[in-house]
């Protein structure tokens, strides 16, 4: 899977572990497919993905990844308005 947020999808962005899971920075049932289409994903090891400090259990971490995804979209794909149309809101 390709990402526009990070270059290397083979290692956890936090610890460098090669055992990664793909995290959809913009999530929700409908948004996962859109995130895939635009490369709004990041590689995280299991602990950094689903652990106590991962985006699924820590809203602050989740918002950090969401904002990074929106910044990447706006710098590489389209405008903030286009982002809003795709995802229903802006986090920036």
Rosetta silent file (secondary structure, phi, psi, omega in degrees, C-alpha in Angstrom):
SEQUENCE: XXXXXXXXXXXXXXXXXXXXXXXXXXXXXXXXXXXXXXXXXXXXXXXXXXXXXXXXXXXXXXXXXXXXXXXXXXXXXXXXXXXXXXXXXXXX
SCORE:     score description
SCORE:     0.000 S_00000001
   1 L     0.000  140.702 -177.843    0.000    0.000    0.000 S_00000001
   2 L   -98.989  147.424  179.186    1.254    3.469   -0.873 S_00000001
   3 L  -128.541  143.228  171.959    1.151    6.470    1.431 S_00000001
   4 L   -98.182   -1.735  179.766    1.444   10.192    0.766 S_00000001
   5 L   -88.914  -43.452  179.701    2.093   10.791    4.479 S_00000001
   6 L  -129.198  155.720  179.742    5.274    8.695    4.820 S_00000001
   7 L   -83.156  -38.775 -173.214    7.692    7.272    2.274 S_00000001
   8 L  -105.563  109.025  179.586    8.428    3.904    3.890 S_00000001
   9 L   -92.430   10.037 -176.438    5.415    1.698    4.587 S_00000001
  10 L   -97.420   -6.585 -178.111    7.577   -1.261    5.664 S_00000001
  11 L  -136.099  145.326  175.422    8.441   -0.006    9.183 S_00000001
  12 L   -56.852  132.207 -178.092    6.474    1.428   12.090 S_00000001
  13 L   -67.552  -18.301 -178.132    6.795    5.210   11.944 S_00000001
  14 L   -97.528  -41.383 -174.623    7.381    5.351   15.688 S_00000001
  15 L  -119.503  -10.194  178.953    9.690    2.452   16.566 S_00000001
  16 L    83.767    3.892  179.004   10.915    1.091   13.235 S_00000001
  17 L   -59.714  138.099  178.118    9.498   -2.404   13.755 S_00000001
  18 L   -80.635   -6.845  179.212    9.110   -4.287   10.461 S_00000001
  19 L   -91.351   87.789 -172.102    5.899   -5.943   11.743 S_00000001
  20 E  -110.224  154.973  171.128    3.428   -3.305   10.623 S_00000001
  21 E  -120.414  146.070  179.693   -0.292   -2.864   10.347 S_00000001
  22 E   -84.641  125.216  175.315   -1.790   -0.231    8.073 S_00000001
  23 E  -105.069  126.095  175.574   -3.565    2.544    9.922 S_00000001
  24 E   -83.736  108.733 -175.413   -6.093    4.604    7.966 S_00000001
  25 L   -61.008  -36.497  173.029   -5.448    8.110    9.274 S_00000001
  26 L  -104.058  114.256 -170.069   -8.925    9.142    8.144 S_00000001
  27 L  -119.807 -177.499 -172.392  -11.157    6.368    9.370 S_00000001
  28 L   111.393  154.145 -173.099  -14.760    5.294    9.527 S_00000001
  29 H   -50.456  -55.072 -177.449  -16.560    2.860    7.269 S_00000001
  30 H   -74.195  -31.311 -174.382  -16.896    5.098    4.212 S_00000001
  31 H   -75.561  -23.627 -178.948  -13.649    6.985    4.778 S_00000001
  32 H   -59.722  -44.235  179.892  -11.336    3.946    4.748 S_00000001
  33 H   -65.068  -38.321  178.492  -11.789    3.427    1.012 S_00000001
  34 H   -68.706  -41.344  177.406  -11.200    7.113    0.321 S_00000001
  35 H   -60.031  -41.942  176.512   -8.115    7.075    2.560 S_00000001
  36 H   -60.691  -46.187 -177.147   -6.803    4.094    0.575 S_00000001
  37 H   -58.624  -38.856 -175.911   -7.450    5.855   -2.729 S_00000001
  38 H   -99.770    2.735  177.801   -5.464    8.933   -1.696 S_00000001
  39 L    73.229   33.489 -179.411   -2.746    7.160    0.313 S_00000001
  40 L   -92.947   59.292 -177.983   -3.802    8.547    3.686 S_00000001
  41 E  -131.831  156.512  176.279   -2.361    5.607    5.584 S_00000001
  42 E  -138.904  150.332  178.453    0.604    5.068    7.884 S_00000001
  43 E   -88.461  128.571  176.915    2.463    1.960    9.044 S_00000001
  44 E  -133.898  143.235  172.317    2.287    1.181   12.753 S_00000001
  45 E   -70.120  168.440 -176.612    3.367   -1.865   14.747 S_00000001
  46 H   -55.889  -46.078 -178.076    0.594   -3.590   16.687 S_00000001
  47 H   -63.282  -43.546 -179.819    1.403   -1.781   19.954 S_00000001
  48 H   -77.231  -12.908  177.344    1.519    1.664   18.329 S_00000001
  49 H   -91.342  -52.893 -172.625   -1.645    0.881   16.358 S_00000001
  50 H  -114.959   -0.827  179.982   -3.946   -0.739   18.917 S_00000001
  51 L   -77.455 -176.777 -175.564   -2.104   -0.263   22.217 S_00000001
  52 L   -58.436  -31.536 -179.910   -2.760    2.298   24.938 S_00000001
  53 L  -102.916   15.065  178.698   -0.842    5.012   23.104 S_00000001
  54 L   -89.682  166.012 -175.590   -2.183    4.122   19.675 S_00000001
  55 L   -65.556  -20.728 -179.654   -4.753    6.116   17.713 S_00000001
  56 L   -77.975  -20.845 -179.280   -7.575    3.682   18.434 S_00000001
  57 L  -118.828   -5.099 -176.700   -7.349    4.287   22.193 S_00000001
  58 L  -130.908  106.915 -175.179   -5.799    7.758   22.383 S_00000001
  59 H   -62.859  -34.192  178.812   -7.731   10.633   20.821 S_00000001
  60 H   -63.718  -44.457  177.622   -4.744   13.003   20.926 S_00000001
  61 H   -64.674  -43.322  179.143   -2.637   10.578   18.884 S_00000001
  62 H   -56.722  -47.605 -179.601   -5.575    9.972   16.541 S_00000001
  63 H   -65.118  -33.337  176.648   -5.951   13.701   15.878 S_00000001
  64 H   -60.527  -45.488 -179.986   -2.215   14.018   15.242 S_00000001
  65 H   -70.203  -38.056  177.830   -2.443   11.421   12.454 S_00000001
  66 H   -61.687  -46.010 -179.798   -5.651   12.891   11.051 S_00000001
  67 H   -65.472  -38.604  176.988   -4.069   16.352   10.827 S_00000001
  68 H   -62.521  -39.868  178.690   -0.922   14.922    9.227 S_00000001
  69 H   -64.545  -43.677  179.855   -3.108   13.207    6.644 S_00000001
  70 H   -65.621  -40.841  177.517   -4.978   16.395    5.856 S_00000001
  71 H   -61.191  -42.880  178.745   -1.739   18.365    5.529 S_00000001
  72 H   -62.999  -43.514  178.434   -0.354   15.719    3.151 S_00000001
  73 H   -58.818  -48.390 -176.401   -3.572   15.793    1.108 S_00000001
  74 H   -67.675  -28.456 -179.762   -3.496   19.582    0.864 S_00000001
  75 H   -88.058  -21.839 -173.803    0.158   19.684   -0.149 S_00000001
  76 H  -120.772  -16.223 -173.182    0.088   16.802   -2.635 S_00000001
  77 L  -121.993  -59.369 -172.597   -3.460   16.235   -3.848 S_00000001
  78 L  -157.994 -165.554 -175.516   -5.982   19.043   -3.557 S_00000001
  79 L   -88.855  169.663  175.120   -7.433   21.929   -1.627 S_00000001
  80 H   -62.765  -37.816  178.413   -8.957   22.098    1.835 S_00000001
  81 H   -63.975  -40.806  176.855  -12.369   22.478    0.228 S_00000001
  82 H   -64.329  -39.028  176.457  -11.832   19.272   -1.770 S_00000001
  83 H   -60.523  -46.421  178.949  -10.768   17.532    1.437 S_00000001
  84 H   -59.445  -41.519  179.903  -13.948   18.749    3.150 S_00000001
  85 H   -63.861  -38.841 -179.509  -16.075   17.470    0.291 S_00000001
  86 H   -72.609  -43.111 -170.510  -14.452   14.026    0.490 S_00000001
  87 H  -111.055   -1.403  174.340  -14.390   13.625    4.277 S_00000001
  88 L    85.777   -9.683  178.069  -17.172   15.934    5.451 S_00000001
  89 L  -166.489  170.719  174.668  -14.996   18.246    7.542 S_00000001
  90 L  -116.511  140.631  175.750  -11.605   19.813    8.065 S_00000001
  91 L  -101.720    0.257  179.388   -9.418   19.184   11.106 S_00000001
  92 L  -110.445    0.000    0.000   -7.128   22.117   10.316 S_00000001
